[in-house]
Amino acid sequence: MPGRLTRWKGQIDFITAFAQVSKECADVHGVIVGGYDERRKPYVSELQDLVMQLGLKNKITFTGVRHDLKEIMSISEITYSLSTEPEAFGRTSLESLMLGVPVIAYSHGGVKEQMEEMLPNGQIELGNIEELVKKTSAFLLKKQNVKSSKAFELDGMLSKTLDVYKSLIIN
């Protein structure tokens, strides 16, 4: 699960669901990749305490800031986008999808658009931990194929954005 350690990024939902998944699939390991600033230290302690309370000390790793996120995502079975607030774009989810790595994501914001285009069955309802657990188990049992798409390539997106601006220019 990539993302800054901040409450709205959904790490608590990830850890809660992972505890249930790890009971069914003993050979899984969760990785939470992301840094935090000093103001978030109490939240990070809360996450670490939750991991301990759920008996996941040896099942979840907090990596902190990493500069090899692409490599970490490329060897992952699943990447998660569980932001509780809609992302305007959702860069890490798109990067994972472009690598062919399945994503399970809350269906809102820019991530919803990506998921609808590339992996519709990876979407779940915001905050639905039961659905998150079921979908994770299903994805672990059967590898999902991510649809290739050019819809989010930089040149095309820039061109479409400029077209919108041009259409708004008043002569």
C-alpha positions in Angstrom: 0.0 0.0 0.0 1.8 3.1 -1.2 1.1 6.6 0.2 2.0 9.1 2.8 1.1 8.0 6.3 -1.9 10.2 6.9 -5.3 9.2 8.2 -7.2 9.8 4.9 -4.9 7.5 2.9 -6.7 4.4 4.3 -3.9 2.5 6.1 -6.2 1.6 9.0 -8.6 0.0 6.5 -5.7 -1.9 4.9 -4.4 -3.2 8.2 -7.9 -4.2 9.4 -8.6 -6.1 6.2 -5.2 -7.6 6.0 -5.7 -9.2 9.5 -8.7 -11.1 8.1 -7.0 -12.0 4.8 -3.9 -13.3 6.6 -6.0 -15.8 8.5 -7.1 -17.4 5.2 -3.8 -17.0 3.4 -1.0 -17.7 5.7 1.8 -16.8 3.2 0.9 -13.2 2.6 2.9 -10.2 3.7 1.7 -6.6 3.6 3.9 -3.6 2.8 3.0 -0.1 3.7 5.3 2.3 1.7 5.4 5.9 2.6 6.8 8.5 4.8 5.3 11.0 7.2 6.1 14.4 8.8 6.5 14.9 12.5 2.9 16.1 12.9 1.8 12.6 11.9 3.9 10.7 14.5 0.9 10.0 16.7 -1.0 8.5 13.7 2.0 6.3 12.8 2.1 5.1 16.4 -1.6 4.3 16.2 -0.9 2.2 13.0 2.0 0.4 14.6 -0.1 -0.3 17.7 -2.9 -1.7 15.6 -0.5 -4.0 13.8 0.7 -5.3 17.2 -2.9 -5.7 18.6 -3.9 -7.7 15.5 -0.9 -10.0 15.8 0.6 -8.8 12.5 4.1 -7.8 13.7 5.7 -10.3 11.3 3.1 -9.9 8.6 3.2 -6.1 7.8 6.3 -4.0 7.1 6.4 -0.2 7.2 9.2 0.8 4.8 9.2 4.5 5.2 10.1 6.6 2.2 11.4 4.6 -0.7 12.8 5.6 -4.0 12.2 2.2 -5.6 8.4 2.3 -5.4 8.1 1.1 -9.1 10.1 -2.0 -8.3 8.2 -2.7 -5.1 4.8 -2.4 -6.9 6.1 -4.5 -9.8 6.7 -7.5 -7.6 3.4 -7.1 -5.6 0.4 -9.3 -6.1 -2.0 -6.4 -5.4 -1.7 -2.7 -4.8 -4.3 -0.7 -2.8 -5.8 2.7 -3.1 -8.0 3.1 -0.1 -8.1 6.9 0.3 -11.1 7.9 2.2 -11.2 11.3 0.4 -11.4 11.2 -3.4 -8.1 11.6 -5.1 -8.0 14.2 -7.9 -5.9 11.8 -10.0 -4.3 8.9 -8.0 -0.8 8.5 -9.3 0.3 5.4 -7.5 -2.8 3.4 -8.6 -2.3 4.3 -12.2 1.4 3.5 -12.0 0.5 0.1 -10.6 -2.1 -0.5 -13.3 0.3 0.5 -16.0 2.8 -2.1 -14.6 0.0 -4.7 -15.0 -0.3 -5.1 -11.2 -3.9 -5.3 -10.1 -5.3 -2.6 -7.8 -8.1 -2.8 -5.3 -9.5 0.7 -4.8 -12.3 2.7 -3.3 -14.5 3.7 -6.2 -14.4 7.5 -6.2 -12.4 10.4 -7.6 -9.8 10.1 -10.3 -9.0 6.5 -9.2 -12.6 5.5 -10.1 -12.0 6.7 -13.7 -8.7 4.7 -13.9 -10.3 1.6 -12.5 -13.3 1.7 -14.8 -11.0 1.9 -17.8 -8.4 -0.7 -16.8 -9.7 -3.0 -14.0 -13.4 -2.4 -13.3 -13.7 -5.4 -10.9 -11.0 -3.9 -8.6 -13.4 -1.2 -7.4 -15.1 -1.5 -4.0 -17.5 0.7 -2.1 -15.8 3.3 0.2 -15.2 1.9 3.7 -16.5 -1.6 2.9 -14.0 -3.8 4.8 -15.9 -7.0 4.2 -15.8 -6.4 0.4 -12.1 -5.4 0.6 -11.4 -8.8 2.3 -13.4 -10.8 -0.2 -11.9 -9.0 -3.2 -8.4 -9.4 -1.9 -8.9 -13.2 -1.3 -10.4 -13.5 -4.8 -7.5 -11.7 -6.4 -5.0 -13.8 -4.5 -6.7 -17.0 -5.7 -6.9 -15.9 -9.3 -4.5 -13.4 -10.9 -6.4 -10.5 -12.5 -5.5 -9.2 -15.9 -5.2 -5.5 -16.1 -6.4 -4.0 -19.4 -3.8 -2.1 -21.3 -4.9 1.5 -22.0 -3.5 4.7 -23.5 -6.2 6.8 -21.9 -3.9 8.1 -19.2 -0.7 8.6 -21.1 0.9 12.0 -20.5 0.8 13.4 -24.1 -2.8 12.5 -24.6 -3.9 13.9 -21.3 -2.0 17.1 -21.9 -3.6 17.5 -25.3 -7.1 17.0 -23.9 -6.4 19.5 -21.2 -5.2 22.1 -23.6 -8.3 21.4 -25.8 -10.5 22.2 -22.9 -8.7 25.5 -22.2 -8.8 26.4 -25.9 -12.6 25.8 -25.9 -13.0 28.2 -23.1 -11.1 31.1 -24.6 -13.4 33.9 -25.4 -12.6 35.7 -28.7 
